[in-house]
């Protein structure tokens, strides 16, 4: 879990991953607005390198600290993780056929 001011992150992005920053700036500049939505154009958005923030920025920065946190965090990156999260919040959930 990362916490930072937007200005600090943008400065790190500029230093560590300028191609990602350029793609983001291009997408935001070409964005359209529809009611309360900001829609980024697919072509500009897709032009960004597909590096994760972990690898592109956080592993290279000298401006970060690590703080232990025991918050029961889950990325909910699979159907079984989603089912576990739903069980914890709704009390119980059964799988089909069980």
C-alpha positions as CSV (number, residue, x, y, z in Angstrom):
1,X,0.0,0.0,0.0
2,X,1.5,3.3,-1.0
3,X,0.7,6.7,0.4
4,X,2.2,9.9,-1.0
5,X,1.3,13.4,-2.1
6,X,0.5,13.6,-5.7
7,X,3.3,16.2,-6.3
8,X,5.9,13.9,-4.7
9,X,4.7,10.9,-6.8
10,X,4.8,12.9,-10.0
11,X,8.3,14.1,-9.3
12,X,9.4,10.5,-8.7
13,X,7.6,9.4,-11.9
14,X,9.4,12.1,-13.8
15,X,12.8,10.9,-12.4
16,X,12.2,7.1,-12.5
17,X,9.7,6.5,-15.3
18,X,9.4,9.4,-17.7
19,X,7.8,7.4,-20.4
20,X,4.9,6.5,-18.1
21,X,4.5,10.1,-17.0
22,X,4.5,11.3,-20.7
23,X,1.8,8.8,-21.6
24,X,-0.3,9.8,-18.6
25,X,0.1,13.5,-19.4
26,X,-0.9,12.9,-23.0
27,X,-3.9,10.8,-21.9
28,X,-5.1,13.5,-19.5
29,X,-4.5,16.3,-22.0
30,X,-6.7,14.4,-24.5
31,X,-9.4,13.4,-22.0
32,X,-13.1,14.1,-22.5
33,X,-15.5,14.9,-19.8
34,X,-19.0,13.4,-19.6
35,X,-21.1,14.5,-16.6
36,X,-19.0,13.5,-13.6
37,X,-16.7,11.2,-15.6
38,X,-13.3,11.9,-17.1
39,X,-12.7,9.5,-20.0
40,X,-9.1,8.9,-21.1
41,X,-8.7,8.0,-24.8
42,X,-7.7,4.3,-25.2
43,X,-4.8,5.0,-27.6
44,X,-3.0,7.5,-25.3
45,X,-3.7,5.3,-22.3
46,X,-2.4,2.2,-24.0
47,X,0.8,4.0,-25.0
48,X,2.0,3.8,-21.4
49,X,4.6,1.2,-20.7
50,X,3.0,-1.7,-18.8
51,X,5.4,-1.5,-15.8
52,X,3.9,-1.7,-12.3
53,X,4.5,1.2,-10.0
54,X,6.4,-1.1,-7.7
55,X,9.1,-1.8,-10.3
56,X,9.0,1.4,-12.2
57,X,9.2,3.8,-9.3
58,X,9.1,2.4,-5.7
59,X,12.0,0.0,-6.0
60,X,14.2,2.9,-7.3
61,X,13.2,5.8,-5.2
62,X,15.3,7.1,-2.3
63,X,12.4,9.0,-0.9
64,X,10.3,6.2,0.6
65,X,10.1,4.5,4.0
66,X,8.5,1.2,4.9
67,X,6.1,1.1,7.8
68,X,4.7,-2.2,9.1
69,X,0.9,-2.5,8.9
70,X,-1.3,-5.4,9.9
71,X,-4.6,-4.5,8.4
72,X,-5.7,-7.8,6.9
73,X,-5.0,-6.5,3.4
74,X,-5.9,-8.5,0.3
75,X,-5.5,-7.5,-3.3
76,X,-8.6,-9.7,-4.1
77,X,-6.7,-11.0,-7.1
78,X,-8.6,-14.2,-7.6
79,X,-12.2,-15.5,-7.4
80,X,-11.4,-17.4,-4.2
81,X,-9.9,-14.2,-2.6
82,X,-13.1,-12.4,-3.5
83,X,-15.2,-15.1,-2.0
84,X,-13.2,-14.9,1.2
85,X,-13.6,-11.2,1.4
86,X,-17.3,-11.5,0.8
87,X,-17.5,-14.1,3.6
88,X,-15.8,-11.7,6.0
89,X,-18.1,-8.8,5.2
90,X,-21.5,-10.6,4.7
91,X,-21.2,-13.3,7.3
92,X,-21.4,-16.4,5.0
93,X,-21.4,-17.3,1.4
94,X,-21.7,-20.7,-0.1
95,X,-20.2,-22.1,-3.3
96,X,-22.7,-23.6,-5.7
97,X,-23.3,-27.2,-4.9
98,X,-22.1,-27.0,-1.3
